[in-house]
Amino acid sequence: MIESVLTAVPEAVGQESHVTDSYNADKIQVLEGLEAVRKRPGMYIGTTGPKGLHHLVFEVVDNSVDEALAGHCTEIEVVLEPDGSVTVTDNGRGIPTDVHPKTGKSALETVLTVLHAGGKFGSGGYKVSGGLHGVGVSVVNALSEWVQVTVWRNDCEFTQRYERGAPVSDLRPQKQEGDRRGTAVRFKPDTQIFTLSTEFEYGTLAGRLRELAYLNAGLNIVLCDRRGETEVQEAFRYEGGIREYVGYMNREKEPVHPDCLYVRGERDNVQVEVALQWCADTYNDNILGFANNIRTIDGGTHLEGLKAVLTRTINGFARKLKKLKDSDPNLGGENIREGLTAVISVKVPDPEFEGQTKTKLGNTEVRGIVDSFVGEVLSEYLEFHPAVAATIVDKAIQAFNAAEAARRARELVRRKSALESSTLPGKLADCSSRDPAESEVFIVEGDSAGGSAKQGRDRHYQAILPLRGKVLNIEKSEDSKIYKNAEIQALITGLGLGIRGEEFNVSQLRYHKIILLADADVDGAHIRTLLLTFFYRYQRELVDRGFIYIGCPPLYKLERGKNAQYLYSDRELQAHLATLPANANYTIQRFKGLGEMMPQQLWDTTMNPETRTLKQISIDDAAEADRIFTVLMGDRVAPRREFIETYGSKLSLTELDI
């Protein structure tokens, strides 16, 4: 990687300047080996925050999963060590240790120190791989304080240590008894790179490892946390694969058909697995797509093929069962998918992903393969289960009718807005910028909080949208009710959202930071939860793309003399008080709500990008997120009571809310 910086430009072309004399070859910086990774880590792991930190673990685990895909690995163990390091061990073939013909180093050292070096580019190492770019373990090595690698193969145990990307010991072989094979990679993230925190979240790791176990039936993945006083261990193994995954997501719902529809096949070396189940008691769909074990949150050809065949097949049965007349229009895909939970997993030898983030699959041949396999199995199932077919069609027709009613309600609002010469809600205090990338909107509850926020904001790029009371619980509501609700309508029109169920159009979104700003109390937590439910169920891509944030207002103001400090929780207050002298004089102000804060205080603590704290909402475990929304916000009381009885006394308000 080469980077150059032009520090000055002459006034005219060809004009001599003393400045040009200082810009010469020695100003061109050449980054060799893994220096580029340490210089620009965000290019390789996205961010040096918590998401990037956990990405290191997943890069190493993905290598082990690739061994499982190749049929050489059945066990993976991830251990959170007491010193802050992580060890990932598998029983695969072990990274080769013989000398690489091109680098002159061992294959192990080559893989650890050279970008794009691995067994995943040719046809000999792996038939299918998630670690497509071959940068995984070398990037982990570059961004770690140290890495210790142990390889078992050829009746020997090989070890080598690296520090900040460079080997500090030779590859040491030692004769071993038995025929153990596999690889263990232990690494400690570098605090010079991950300056915010190097502490791993157990729940984040568990969510991804559980997902990988579902996607790879029969693979045993163990997560062990040795950081506390007592060791915590959890094993993930699912012989039923994605069928169990769908069952896991639907265990709090009422399925239309008890058996999960399952499709599995292979054509042109492309493996396809699909599991489907419709539920009667939900207005939403939940379709998870994976390509080579990687979650494709931006969709792709595999999801396009699945949606197309579902729409065509169910419409065909609707007419066959005389539920639709010849003159009736076809049911929309979003109507047919209402209540559907599905997982589609494809394994592609040469996947075409969009960039290193790999969030969208582009292989055109996959669309037809998915369409063909799913169409055949789904048609056969519905032929032999006409009652199930009728129930699915009836639900889709009800969804179609509700959507039409919702459209009419929305058009009434649009026409009313047009007569008032503005499509934006009157309560919205907009910003002057028209660039969504730099614009942000604070959604606040109440006129008093809205007033303080409007006075304290930066009008150039900060908009304020006050809402009155608690918004509608969208988990329990049909579309027609949603569009008749004034506060929901204000959200839809103010933010520039489309109609529920339609494909997300980012060009219509008016702000790329949507910040939920509520009081730091129980009511505020409830309001945030209702708003999160709205965004998650109404337009999930807002969450998937990282547009939703939670603002963190202070709970206390502690004044001591001329010094004032804002504190954000009871725990933080008590910790700060413990540091004060015993005879200290101070006063504590407890903010009961945002409306009590002066505009300048609100700006200093909660709105100023230089001093505020924002929590970006992301989904680490899609299945668990869907289940929690169903349990906490759905119609059924028993699962919610059980959840509260189980976790209510263990979690703080903040943990339950976020």
C-alpha positions as CSV (number, residue, x, y, z in Angstrom):
1,M,0.0,0.0,0.0
2,I,1.4,3.4,-0.9
3,E,0.2,6.7,0.5
4,S,1.3,10.2,-0.6
5,V,0.6,13.6,0.8
6,L,0.8,16.8,-1.2
7,T,1.6,19.5,1.3
8,A,1.5,22.5,-1.0
9,V,0.8,23.5,-4.6
10,P,2.7,26.0,-6.8
11,E,0.7,29.1,-7.9
12,A,0.9,28.2,-11.6
13,V,1.9,25.2,-13.7
14,G,5.6,25.3,-14.4
15,Q,6.3,28.1,-11.9
16,E,9.3,27.5,-9.7
17,S,8.7,27.5,-6.0
18,H,10.8,26.7,-2.9
19,V,7.8,24.6,-1.8
20,T,8.3,22.1,-4.6
21,D,11.9,21.5,-3.5
22,S,10.6,20.0,-0.2
23,Y,8.2,17.7,-2.0
24,N,10.3,14.9,-3.4
25,A,10.7,11.1,-3.3
26,D,11.4,10.9,0.4
27,K,7.9,12.3,1.1
28,I,6.3,9.3,-0.5
29,Q,5.6,6.8,2.3
30,V,5.6,3.2,1.4
31,L,4.0,0.8,3.9
32,E,5.4,-2.7,3.7
33,G,4.0,-5.9,5.0
34,L,1.4,-5.4,7.7
35,E,2.2,-1.7,8.3
36,A,-0.7,-0.7,6.1
37,V,-3.1,-2.6,8.4
38,R,-1.8,-0.9,11.5
39,K,-1.9,2.5,9.7
40,R,-5.5,2.2,8.5
41,P,-7.2,-0.6,10.5
42,G,-10.6,0.6,9.6
43,M,-10.1,-0.4,6.0
44,Y,-9.8,-4.0,7.1
45,I,-12.1,-4.4,10.1
46,G,-14.5,-1.5,9.5
47,T,-13.9,0.2,12.9
48,T,-11.6,0.1,15.9
49,G,-14.6,0.2,18.2
50,P,-16.3,-2.8,19.7
51,K,-17.5,-4.2,16.4
52,G,-14.0,-4.2,14.9
53,L,-12.6,-5.8,18.1
54,H,-15.0,-8.7,17.9
55,H,-14.4,-9.0,14.2
56,L,-10.9,-10.2,15.1
57,V,-12.3,-13.3,16.8
58,F,-14.7,-14.0,14.0
59,E,-11.9,-13.8,11.4
60,V,-10.0,-16.6,13.2
61,V,-13.2,-18.6,13.8
62,D,-14.1,-18.3,10.1
63,N,-10.9,-20.0,9.2
64,S,-11.8,-22.9,11.4
65,V,-15.3,-23.0,10.0
66,D,-13.8,-23.2,6.5
67,E,-12.0,-26.3,7.6
68,A,-15.4,-27.7,8.7
69,L,-16.9,-26.8,5.3
70,A,-14.1,-28.7,3.7
71,G,-14.9,-31.8,5.8
72,H,-11.8,-31.7,8.0
73,C,-13.1,-30.1,11.3
74,T,-15.8,-31.1,13.8
75,E,-14.8,-29.2,16.9
76,I,-14.1,-25.5,17.5
77,E,-13.4,-24.0,20.9
78,V,-13.2,-20.3,21.7
79,V,-11.8,-19.3,25.1
80,L,-11.8,-15.9,26.7
81,E,-8.7,-15.9,28.8
82,P,-8.2,-14.1,32.1
83,D,-5.4,-11.8,30.6
84,G,-7.8,-10.4,28.0
85,S,-6.6,-12.6,25.2
86,V,-8.7,-15.1,23.1
87,T,-7.8,-18.6,22.1
88,V,-9.5,-20.3,19.1
89,T,-8.7,-24.0,18.7
90,D,-10.0,-26.4,16.0
91,N,-9.3,-30.0,15.1
92,G,-8.8,-29.4,11.4
93,R,-5.8,-30.2,9.3
94,G,-3.6,-27.6,10.8
95,I,-2.0,-24.7,8.9
96,P,0.8,-26.1,6.7
97,T,4.3,-25.6,8.2
98,D,6.5,-26.5,5.2
99,V,8.5,-23.8,3.3
100,H,6.4,-21.7,0.9
101,P,8.1,-21.7,-2.6
102,K,7.6,-18.0,-3.3
103,T,8.2,-16.4,0.1
104,G,10.9,-18.7,1.3
105,K,9.2,-18.7,4.7
106,S,7.1,-21.4,6.3
107,A,3.5,-21.5,5.0
108,L,2.4,-20.6,8.6
109,E,4.5,-17.5,8.7
110,T,3.4,-16.5,5.2
111,V,-0.3,-16.8,6.2
112,L,0.3,-14.8,9.4
113,T,2.4,-12.0,7.8
114,V,1.3,-11.6,4.2
115,L,-2.0,-10.1,3.1
116,H,-4.1,-12.1,0.7
117,A,-2.1,-15.3,1.4
118,G,-4.1,-18.4,2.1
119,G,-5.5,-21.6,0.7
120,K,-8.8,-20.0,-0.6
121,F,-7.8,-18.6,-3.9
122,G,-7.0,-21.7,-5.9
123,S,-8.9,-24.9,-6.3
124,G,-6.7,-27.0,-4.0
125,G,-7.2,-25.6,-0.5
126,Y,-11.0,-25.0,-0.1
127,K,-14.0,-25.7,-2.3
128,V,-16.1,-23.1,-0.4
129,S,-14.8,-20.4,1.9
130,G,-16.2,-17.5,3.9
131,G,-12.7,-16.0,4.4
132,L,-12.7,-15.1,0.7
133,H,-10.0,-12.3,0.7
134,G,-7.4,-14.2,2.7
135,V,-6.6,-11.2,5.0
136,G,-8.2,-12.6,8.1
137,V,-5.5,-14.1,10.3
138,S,-2.8,-11.7,9.0
139,V,-5.0,-8.7,10.0
140,V,-5.6,-10.2,13.4
141,N,-1.8,-10.6,13.7
142,A,-1.2,-7.0,12.7
143,L,-3.7,-5.6,15.1
144,S,-2.7,-7.7,18.1
145,E,-0.1,-7.0,20.8
146,W,1.0,-10.6,20.4
147,V,-0.1,-13.8,18.8
148,Q,0.8,-17.3,19.8
149,V,0.1,-20.0,17.2
150,T,0.2,-23.8,17.8
151,V,-0.2,-26.3,15.0
152,W,-0.6,-30.0,15.3
153,R,0.2,-32.0,12.2
154,N,2.5,-34.7,10.9
155,D,3.0,-36.1,14.4
156,C,4.5,-32.8,15.5
157,E,3.5,-29.8,17.5
158,F,4.7,-26.5,16.0
159,T,4.7,-23.2,17.9
160,Q,5.6,-19.6,16.9
161,R,5.1,-16.2,18.5
162,Y,4.4,-12.8,16.9
163,E,4.4,-9.3,18.3
164,R,2.5,-6.5,16.5
165,G,2.6,-8.5,13.2
166,A,6.3,-9.6,13.3
167,P,7.6,-13.0,14.2
168,V,9.8,-12.9,17.4
169,S,10.6,-16.6,17.5
170,D,11.4,-19.3,15.0
171,L,8.9,-22.0,14.1
172,R,9.6,-24.7,16.7
173,P,8.7,-28.3,16.0
174,Q,8.4,-30.8,18.8
175,K,7.6,-34.5,18.4
176,Q,4.1,-35.3,19.8
177,E,2.6,-38.6,20.9
178,G,-0.6,-39.5,19.2
179,D,-2.1,-38.2,16.0
180,R,-3.6,-34.9,17.2
181,R,-4.2,-32.3,14.4
182,G,-5.5,-28.8,14.3
183,T,-4.6,-25.2,15.0
184,A,-4.8,-23.0,18.0
185,V,-4.5,-19.2,17.6
186,R,-4.2,-17.1,20.8
187,F,-4.1,-13.4,20.5
188,K,-4.3,-10.2,22.6
189,P,-5.8,-7.1,20.9
190,D,-3.4,-4.2,20.8
191,T,-4.4,-1.2,23.0
192,Q,-2.5,1.1,20.6
193,I,-5.2,0.2,18.0
194,F,-8.3,-0.4,20.1
195,T,-8.1,2.6,22.3
196,L,-11.7,2.6,23.6
197,S,-11.7,-1.0,25.0
198,T,-10.2,-4.4,24.4
199,E,-12.8,-6.2,26.5
200,F,-14.8,-8.8,24.7
201,E,-18.6,-9.1,25.2
202,Y,-19.7,-12.7,25.9
203,G,-23.2,-12.1,24.4
204,T,-21.8,-10.8,21.1
205,L,-19.5,-13.7,20.6
206,A,-22.2,-16.2,21.7
207,G,-24.7,-14.8,19.2
208,R,-22.4,-15.3,16.2
209,L,-21.1,-18.7,17.3
210,R,-24.7,-19.9,17.8
211,E,-25.5,-18.7,14.3
212,L,-22.5,-20.5,12.8
213,A,-23.5,-23.7,14.6
214,Y,-27.0,-23.5,13.1
215,L,-25.5,-22.9,9.6
216,N,-23.2,-25.9,9.9
217,A,-25.3,-28.8,11.1
218,G,-23.4,-31.1,13.4
219,L,-20.4,-28.8,14.0
220,N,-19.7,-28.5,17.7
221,I,-18.7,-25.0,18.8
222,V,-17.8,-24.3,22.5
223,L,-17.5,-20.8,24.1
224,C,-15.7,-20.7,27.4
225,D,-15.3,-17.5,29.5
226,R,-12.5,-17.8,32.1
227,R,-12.3,-14.1,33.1
228,G,-14.6,-14.3,36.2
229,E,-14.4,-16.1,39.4
230,T,-16.3,-19.0,38.0
231,E,-15.8,-20.4,34.5
232,V,-18.8,-20.0,32.1
233,Q,-19.1,-22.5,29.3
234,E,-21.7,-23.0,26.5
235,A,-21.8,-25.5,23.7
236,F,-23.6,-25.0,20.4
237,R,-24.4,-28.0,18.2
238,Y,-27.5,-28.4,16.1
239,E,-28.0,-31.6,14.1
240,G,-31.0,-30.1,12.4
241,G,-29.1,-27.0,11.2
242,I,-31.2,-24.2,9.8
243,R,-34.4,-26.1,10.5
244,E,-33.6,-25.8,14.2
245,Y,-32.7,-22.1,13.6
246,V,-36.2,-21.4,12.3
247,G,-37.7,-23.3,15.2
248,Y,-35.6,-21.3,17.6
249,M,-36.9,-18.0,16.2
250,N,-40.5,-19.2,16.1
251,R,-40.7,-20.8,19.6
252,E,-42.8,-17.9,21.0
253,K,-45.1,-17.8,18.0
254,E,-48.0,-19.9,16.6
255,P,-46.9,-21.7,13.4
256,V,-49.4,-22.2,10.6
257,H,-47.8,-25.6,9.9
258,P,-46.0,-27.5,12.6
259,D,-43.3,-28.9,10.2
260,C,-40.6,-26.6,8.9
261,L,-40.4,-26.7,5.1
262,Y,-36.8,-27.7,4.2
263,V,-35.0,-27.5,0.9
264,R,-31.5,-28.8,0.2
265,G,-29.7,-29.3,-3.1
266,E,-26.6,-28.7,-5.2
267,R,-26.1,-27.6,-8.8
268,D,-23.0,-26.4,-10.5
269,N,-21.1,-26.7,-7.2
270,V,-23.6,-24.2,-5.6
271,Q,-25.1,-25.6,-2.4
272,V,-28.6,-24.3,-1.4
273,E,-30.4,-24.8,2.0
274,V,-33.7,-23.1,2.8
275,A,-36.0,-23.5,5.8
276,L,-39.5,-21.9,5.8
277,Q,-42.3,-21.6,8.3
278,W,-45.3,-19.3,8.4
279,C,-46.8,-18.1,11.7
280,A,-50.4,-16.9,12.3
281,D,-49.8,-14.3,15.0
282,T,-47.4,-11.8,13.5
283,Y,-47.6,-9.1,10.8
284,N,-43.9,-9.2,10.0
285,D,-41.6,-11.4,8.1
286,N,-38.1,-12.4,9.2
287,I,-35.9,-13.7,6.4
288,L,-32.2,-14.2,7.1
289,G,-29.8,-14.7,4.2
290,F,-26.3,-16.2,4.3
291,A,-23.7,-16.8,1.7
292,N,-20.7,-19.0,2.8
293,N,-21.8,-18.5,6.4
294,I,-21.7,-14.7,6.1
295,R,-24.8,-12.8,6.9
296,T,-25.9,-10.8,3.8
297,I,-27.8,-8.0,5.4
298,D,-28.0,-6.1,2.1
299,G,-29.6,-9.1,0.3
300,G,-28.4,-10.5,-3.0
301,T,-29.3,-12.9,-5.7
302,H,-30.1,-15.8,-3.3
303,L,-32.8,-13.7,-1.5
304,E,-34.1,-12.3,-4.8
305,G,-34.6,-15.9,-6.1
306,L,-36.3,-17.0,-2.8
307,K,-38.7,-14.0,-2.9
308,A,-39.6,-14.5,-6.5
309,V,-40.4,-18.2,-6.2
310,L,-42.5,-17.6,-3.1
311,T,-44.5,-14.9,-4.8
312,R,-45.1,-16.9,-8.0
313,T,-45.9,-20.2,-6.2
314,I,-48.4,-18.8,-3.6
315,N,-50.2,-16.7,-6.3
316,G,-50.5,-19.9,-8.4
317,F,-52.1,-21.8,-5.5
318,A,-54.3,-18.8,-4.7
319,R,-55.8,-19.1,-8.2
320,K,-55.9,-22.9,-8.1
321,L,-57.8,-22.8,-4.8
322,K,-60.2,-20.1,-6.3
323,K,-59.2,-17.6,-3.6
324,L,-58.3,-15.2,-6.4
325,K,-60.3,-14.6,-9.5
326,D,-58.8,-14.3,-13.0
327,S,-59.6,-10.6,-12.9
328,D,-58.0,-10.0,-9.5
329,P,-54.4,-8.7,-9.3
330,N,-51.7,-10.9,-8.0
331,L,-50.8,-10.7,-4.3
332,G,-47.7,-8.7,-3.6
333,G,-44.5,-10.4,-2.4
334,E,-44.7,-8.5,0.9
335,N,-48.3,-9.8,1.5
336,I,-47.2,-13.4,0.9
337,R,-44.2,-13.1,3.2
338,E,-46.3,-11.7,6.1
339,G,-45.7,-14.0,9.1
340,L,-42.9,-15.9,7.4
341,T,-39.7,-16.9,9.1
342,A,-37.1,-18.2,6.7
343,V,-33.4,-18.9,6.6
344,I,-31.6,-19.3,3.3
345,S,-28.0,-20.4,3.2
346,V,-26.0,-20.8,0.0
347,K,-22.4,-22.1,-0.4
348,V,-20.8,-20.7,-3.5
349,P,-17.3,-21.6,-4.8
350,D,-16.5,-18.2,-6.2
351,P,-18.8,-15.7,-4.5
352,E,-19.1,-12.2,-5.8
353,F,-19.4,-9.9,-2.7
354,E,-19.6,-6.2,-2.6
355,G,-16.4,-5.2,-0.9
356,Q,-14.7,-6.6,2.2
357,T,-17.9,-6.2,4.3
358,K,-19.5,-8.9,2.1
359,T,-23.1,-7.8,2.8
360,K,-24.6,-8.5,-0.6
361,L,-24.2,-11.5,-2.9
362,G,-24.0,-10.8,-6.6
363,N,-23.7,-14.2,-8.4
364,T,-26.4,-14.1,-11.0
365,E,-26.5,-17.9,-11.4
366,V,-27.6,-18.3,-7.7
367,R,-31.0,-16.7,-8.3
368,G,-32.1,-19.4,-10.8
369,I,-30.8,-22.2,-8.7
370,V,-32.7,-21.1,-5.6
371,D,-35.8,-20.5,-7.6
372,S,-35.7,-24.0,-9.1
373,F,-35.0,-25.9,-5.9
374,V,-37.5,-24.0,-3.7
375,G,-40.3,-24.0,-6.3
376,E,-40.2,-27.7,-6.7
377,V,-40.3,-28.6,-3.0
378,L,-42.8,-25.9,-2.0
379,S,-45.2,-26.8,-4.7
380,E,-45.0,-30.5,-3.7
381,Y,-45.6,-29.7,-0.1
382,L,-48.6,-27.5,-0.7
383,E,-50.1,-30.1,-3.1
384,F,-50.0,-32.7,-0.3
385,H,-51.1,-30.2,2.4
386,P,-54.0,-28.2,0.9
387,A,-55.2,-26.9,4.3
388,V,-51.8,-25.3,4.9
389,A,-51.9,-23.9,1.4
390,A,-55.3,-22.4,2.0
391,T,-54.2,-20.9,5.4
392,I,-51.1,-19.2,3.9
393,V,-53.2,-17.8,1.0
394,D,-55.9,-16.5,3.3
395,K,-53.3,-14.8,5.5
396,A,-51.7,-13.3,2.3
397,I,-55.1,-12.0,1.1
398,Q,-55.8,-10.4,4.5
399,A,-52.3,-8.8,4.4
400,F,-53.1,-7.5,0.9
401,N,-56.4,-6.0,2.0
402,A,-54.8,-4.4,5.1
403,A,-52.0,-3.0,2.9
404,E,-54.6,-1.5,0.5
405,A,-56.4,0.1,3.5
406,A,-53.1,1.4,4.7
407,R,-52.2,2.9,1.3
408,R,-55.6,4.7,1.2
409,A,-55.0,6.1,4.7
410,R,-51.5,7.2,3.7
411,E,-52.7,8.8,0.5
412,L,-55.3,10.8,2.6
413,V,-52.4,12.1,4.7
414,R,-50.4,12.9,1.5
415,R,-53.3,14.8,0.0
416,K,-53.9,16.7,3.2
417,S,-50.2,17.6,3.4
418,A,-50.2,18.7,-0.3
419,L,-53.2,21.0,0.4
420,E,-51.2,22.5,3.3
421,S,-48.3,23.0,0.9
422,S,-45.9,20.9,2.9
423,T,-45.3,17.2,3.2
424,L,-43.4,17.5,6.5
425,P,-45.1,17.5,9.9
426,G,-45.5,20.9,11.4
427,K,-43.9,19.9,14.6
428,L,-40.6,19.1,12.9
429,A,-37.9,21.8,13.4
430,D,-35.8,21.0,10.4
431,C,-32.1,21.7,9.8
432,S,-30.8,23.9,7.0
433,S,-28.6,21.3,5.4
434,R,-30.1,19.1,2.7
435,D,-27.2,16.6,2.8
436,P,-28.6,13.4,4.6
437,A,-25.0,12.2,5.3
438,E,-24.3,15.2,7.6
439,S,-27.9,15.7,8.9
440,E,-29.2,14.2,12.1
441,V,-32.6,14.3,13.8
442,F,-33.4,14.0,17.5
443,I,-36.7,12.3,18.3
444,V,-37.7,13.7,21.7
445,E,-40.8,13.2,23.8
446,G,-42.9,16.2,24.8
447,D,-43.0,19.9,24.0
448,S,-40.8,21.0,26.9
449,A,-37.9,18.7,25.9
450,G,-38.5,19.7,22.3
451,G,-38.2,23.3,23.2
452,S,-34.9,22.9,25.0
453,A,-33.5,20.8,22.2
454,K,-34.6,23.3,19.5
455,Q,-32.9,26.1,21.4
456,G,-29.7,24.2,22.1
457,R,-29.1,22.5,18.7
458,D,-26.9,23.5,15.8
459,R,-29.5,24.5,13.3
460,H,-27.3,23.8,10.3
461,Y,-27.3,20.0,10.6
462,Q,-29.5,19.1,13.7
463,A,-33.3,18.7,13.4
464,I,-35.8,18.1,16.2
465,L,-38.9,16.0,16.0
466,P,-41.0,16.2,19.2
467,L,-43.6,13.4,19.8
468,R,-46.5,13.6,22.1
469,G,-46.9,10.6,24.5
470,K,-46.0,7.1,23.8
471,V,-46.1,5.9,20.2
472,L,-48.2,3.0,18.9
473,N,-46.8,-0.5,19.6
474,I,-46.3,-1.6,16.0
475,E,-45.7,-5.2,17.1
476,K,-49.5,-5.5,17.8
477,S,-50.8,-3.3,15.0
478,E,-52.1,-3.8,11.5
479,D,-50.8,-1.5,8.8
480,S,-54.1,0.4,8.5
481,K,-53.8,1.4,12.2
482,I,-50.2,2.5,11.8
483,Y,-51.0,5.1,9.1
484,K,-53.9,6.5,11.1
485,N,-51.7,7.2,14.1
486,A,-50.5,10.8,14.2
487,E,-47.2,10.3,15.9
488,I,-46.3,7.3,13.6
489,Q,-47.3,9.4,10.6
490,A,-45.0,12.2,11.8
491,L,-42.1,9.8,12.0
492,I,-42.8,8.4,8.5
493,T,-43.1,11.7,6.7
494,G,-40.6,13.6,8.8
495,L,-37.8,11.0,8.2
496,G,-38.7,10.3,4.6
497,L,-39.6,6.6,5.0
498,G,-41.5,4.6,2.4
499,I,-44.4,2.3,2.8
500,R,-44.0,-0.6,5.1
501,G,-43.0,-3.8,3.3
502,E,-41.6,-2.0,0.2
503,E,-37.9,-2.1,-0.7
504,F,-35.9,0.4,1.3
505,N,-34.8,3.5,-0.7
506,V,-31.9,5.2,1.1
507,S,-32.2,8.2,-1.2
508,Q,-35.5,9.1,0.4
509,L,-34.1,9.1,3.9
510,R,-33.6,12.7,5.1
511,Y,-31.2,12.0,7.9
512,H,-28.4,9.4,8.3
513,K,-28.4,9.8,12.1
514,I,-31.7,9.2,13.8
515,I,-31.2,9.8,17.5
516,L,-33.7,8.6,20.1
517,L,-33.6,11.1,23.0
518,A,-35.7,10.2,26.0
519,D,-35.6,10.8,29.7
520,A,-33.3,8.7,31.8
521,D,-36.1,6.9,33.7
522,V,-38.6,4.0,33.3
523,D,-40.9,6.0,31.0
524,G,-38.0,7.1,28.9
525,A,-36.9,3.5,28.6
526,H,-40.4,2.5,27.5
527,I,-40.6,5.2,24.9
528,R,-37.2,4.1,23.5
529,T,-38.4,0.5,23.3
530,L,-41.5,1.5,21.4
531,L,-39.5,3.5,19.0
532,L,-37.0,0.7,18.5
533,T,-39.8,-1.7,17.9
534,F,-41.2,0.7,15.2
535,F,-37.8,1.0,13.4
536,Y,-37.1,-2.7,13.7
537,R,-40.4,-3.9,12.4
538,Y,-41.4,-1.0,10.0
539,Q,-38.1,-0.6,8.2
540,R,-35.5,-3.0,9.5
541,E,-32.7,-1.7,7.1
542,L,-32.5,1.5,9.1
543,V,-31.1,-0.6,12.0
544,D,-29.1,-2.9,9.7
545,R,-27.3,0.0,8.1
546,G,-26.5,1.7,11.4
547,F,-28.8,4.8,11.1
548,I,-30.4,4.4,14.6
549,Y,-28.8,5.8,17.7
550,I,-29.7,6.4,21.3
551,G,-28.7,9.7,22.9
552,C,-27.5,9.5,26.5
553,P,-28.6,12.4,28.7
554,P,-27.1,12.8,32.2
555,L,-29.0,11.8,35.3
556,Y,-27.1,14.0,37.7
557,K,-25.2,17.3,37.9
558,L,-22.7,17.5,40.7
559,E,-21.4,20.9,41.6
560,R,-18.4,21.5,43.9
561,G,-17.4,25.1,44.0
562,K,-17.1,26.4,40.5
563,N,-16.7,23.0,39.0
564,A,-19.6,21.0,37.6
565,Q,-19.7,17.4,36.5
566,Y,-22.4,15.5,34.7
567,L,-23.0,11.9,35.7
568,Y,-25.0,9.4,33.7
569,S,-26.0,6.7,36.2
570,D,-26.4,5.9,39.9
571,R,-23.3,3.7,39.7
572,E,-21.3,6.5,38.2
573,L,-22.5,9.0,40.8
574,Q,-21.6,6.6,43.7
575,A,-18.2,6.0,42.2
576,H,-17.5,9.7,41.9
577,L,-18.6,10.5,45.4
578,A,-16.3,7.8,46.7
579,T,-13.3,9.8,45.3
580,L,-14.2,13.0,47.1
581,P,-12.7,14.0,50.5
582,A,-14.9,13.2,53.5
583,N,-15.5,16.9,54.3
584,A,-16.2,18.0,50.7
585,N,-19.1,20.4,50.1
586,Y,-21.1,19.7,47.0
587,T,-24.6,19.8,45.6
588,I,-26.4,17.2,43.5
589,Q,-29.1,18.0,41.0
590,R,-31.2,15.1,39.7
591,F,-32.6,15.7,36.3
592,K,-36.2,14.4,36.2
593,G,-36.5,15.0,32.5
594,L,-34.9,16.6,29.4
595,G,-37.3,19.5,29.8
596,E,-35.6,20.5,33.1
597,M,-32.3,21.0,31.4
598,M,-31.3,24.4,30.1
599,P,-30.7,24.5,26.3
600,Q,-26.9,25.1,26.9
601,Q,-26.8,22.1,29.3
602,L,-28.5,19.9,26.8
603,W,-26.1,20.9,24.1
604,D,-23.0,20.5,26.3
605,T,-24.0,17.0,27.6
606,T,-26.2,15.4,24.9
607,M,-26.1,17.1,21.5
608,N,-22.6,18.4,21.0
609,P,-20.7,15.8,18.9
610,E,-17.5,16.8,20.7
611,T,-18.8,15.9,24.2
612,R,-21.9,13.7,23.8
613,T,-22.2,9.9,24.1
614,L,-24.3,8.1,21.4
615,K,-25.1,4.4,21.3
616,Q,-25.4,3.0,17.8
617,I,-28.0,0.3,17.6
618,S,-26.8,-2.9,15.8
619,I,-28.0,-6.5,15.7
620,D,-25.4,-9.1,16.6
621,D,-27.9,-12.0,16.9
622,A,-30.7,-11.6,14.4
623,A,-32.7,-14.6,15.7
624,E,-32.5,-13.5,19.3
625,A,-33.4,-9.9,18.4
626,D,-36.5,-11.1,16.6
627,R,-37.5,-13.3,19.6
628,I,-37.0,-10.6,22.2
629,F,-39.2,-8.2,20.2
630,T,-41.9,-10.9,19.9
631,V,-41.7,-11.7,23.6
632,L,-41.6,-8.2,25.1
633,M,-43.9,-6.4,22.6
634,G,-46.2,-9.1,21.3
635,D,-49.7,-10.1,22.3
636,R,-48.9,-13.1,24.4
637,V,-48.6,-12.4,28.1
638,A,-47.1,-15.7,29.4
639,P,-43.7,-15.5,27.6
640,R,-43.4,-11.8,28.7
641,R,-44.1,-12.7,32.3
642,E,-41.6,-15.6,32.2
643,F,-38.9,-13.3,30.7
644,I,-39.4,-10.6,33.3
645,E,-39.4,-13.2,36.2
646,T,-36.2,-14.7,34.8
647,Y,-34.2,-11.6,34.0
648,G,-35.9,-8.7,35.8
649,S,-33.9,-9.0,39.0
650,K,-30.6,-9.7,37.2
651,L,-30.5,-6.8,34.7
652,S,-30.4,-3.1,35.2
653,L,-32.8,-0.8,33.4
654,T,-30.0,0.2,31.0
655,E,-29.2,-3.4,30.1
656,L,-32.8,-4.4,29.6
657,D,-33.4,-1.3,27.4
658,I,-30.3,-1.5,25.2
